[in-house]
Amino acid sequence: MTTSKFWSPFVQNLRPYVAGEQANRPDLVKLNTNESPYGPAPEVVSAITAAANVDLRLYPDPNSTALREAIAKHHCLSTEEVFVGNGSDEVLAFAFNGLLNQGKPILFPDVTYSFYTTYCGLFGIPYRMVPVDEKFRLRVEDYEDDCGGIIIANPNAPTGIALDLSQIDALLCMHPDQVVVIDEAYVDFGAQSAVKLLRNRPNLLVVQTMSKSRGLAGLRVGYALGSRDLVQALVRIKDSFNSYPLDRLAQAGAAAAISSDAYFRKTCARIATDRDDLSKRLTTLGFNVLPSKANFLFATHEQIPAEMIAVQLRERSILVRHFNLPRIENFVRISIGTPSDNDRLVSALQEILVVV
């Protein structure tokens, strides 16, 4: 591990999150980072273009008022119940530091978004990973222990398995004095959002992103929904860290994306349909595919190691994600692409199964 005498001591012990490969090749089928296979709504591009004017010399609105108003309207909330940040990863970081850093271990699944352990290391938060069951499902009854808070990705990543609202509500009722963060990066592809529970659960914070279902991974916009009390904690951290997290173009584009509801629903439905179709096709090739409510599939093959599948696909200019981690080292995560991307993946897998 690289170190330097100039680093602060805590930096030397950090284990940074490793993002999916961002290769820049025109022939590549990129199914490794869960980006949308479709572009943003046309209104988004128009809004960004209109905002690219002489006003870029001015600082953006530090409160992202117009964007927060659009998000609040979409979710039937007040503007004071909405917080926005530079991608949902930044919003999650603020939530870890401002709401979950209570001196007691926080709880989250042992198979989940690996950035959670990174945040705990960054902010010095103790944690306990709660094992999912043999089918990679989260069991609410396993979260009864005293804790400093809970964070759950729903649908979970990288499995794609989702909880229903009754299970989430049970978690909230189980820990009324602790914050429960529901990370809904993939909720728009078929899972139930916990936003409906906000009215009666002041300990609930819901985090969403524009990167997946809105097709804006390159714009970096995320947001949190919760009580004024929880949102104000995030605002206090923002204003102690970076008062202007979203630039003018991001605010304009994200507001347009929220307002483009018909396009949003159409693309989400299309991706969900293609996901279910691809799951069936993979199953016929001998894969065990976990039930997904996200824009990706998590699959293992009964004969070929996952790492070999990832390597063989890369040789054919197709990227998927392989995690060399306990319990999931023999799975690959496959983002849903366009129909032609998915066809190319299946053809490549058919070829690999013959060759290997």
Buried (B, 14 or more C-beta within 10 A) or exposed (E): EEEEEEEEEEEEEEEEBEEBEEEEEEEBBBBBBBBBBBEBBEBBEEBBEEBEEEEEEEEBBEBBEBBBBBBBBBBEBEBEBBBBBBBBBBBBBBBBBBBBBBEBBBBBBBBBBBBBBBBBBBBEBEBBBBEBEEEBBBEBEEBEEEBBBBBBBBBBBBBBBBBEBEBBBEBBEBBEEBBBBBBBBBBBBBBBBBBBBBEEBBBBBBBBBBBBBBBBBEBBBBBBBBBEEBBBBBBEBBEEEEEBBBBBBBBBBBBBBBBBEEBBEEBBEBBBEBBBEBBEBBEEBBBEBBBBBBBBBBBBBEEBBBBBBBEBBBEBBBBBBBBEEEEBEBBBBBBBBBBEBBBBBBEBBEEBBEEE
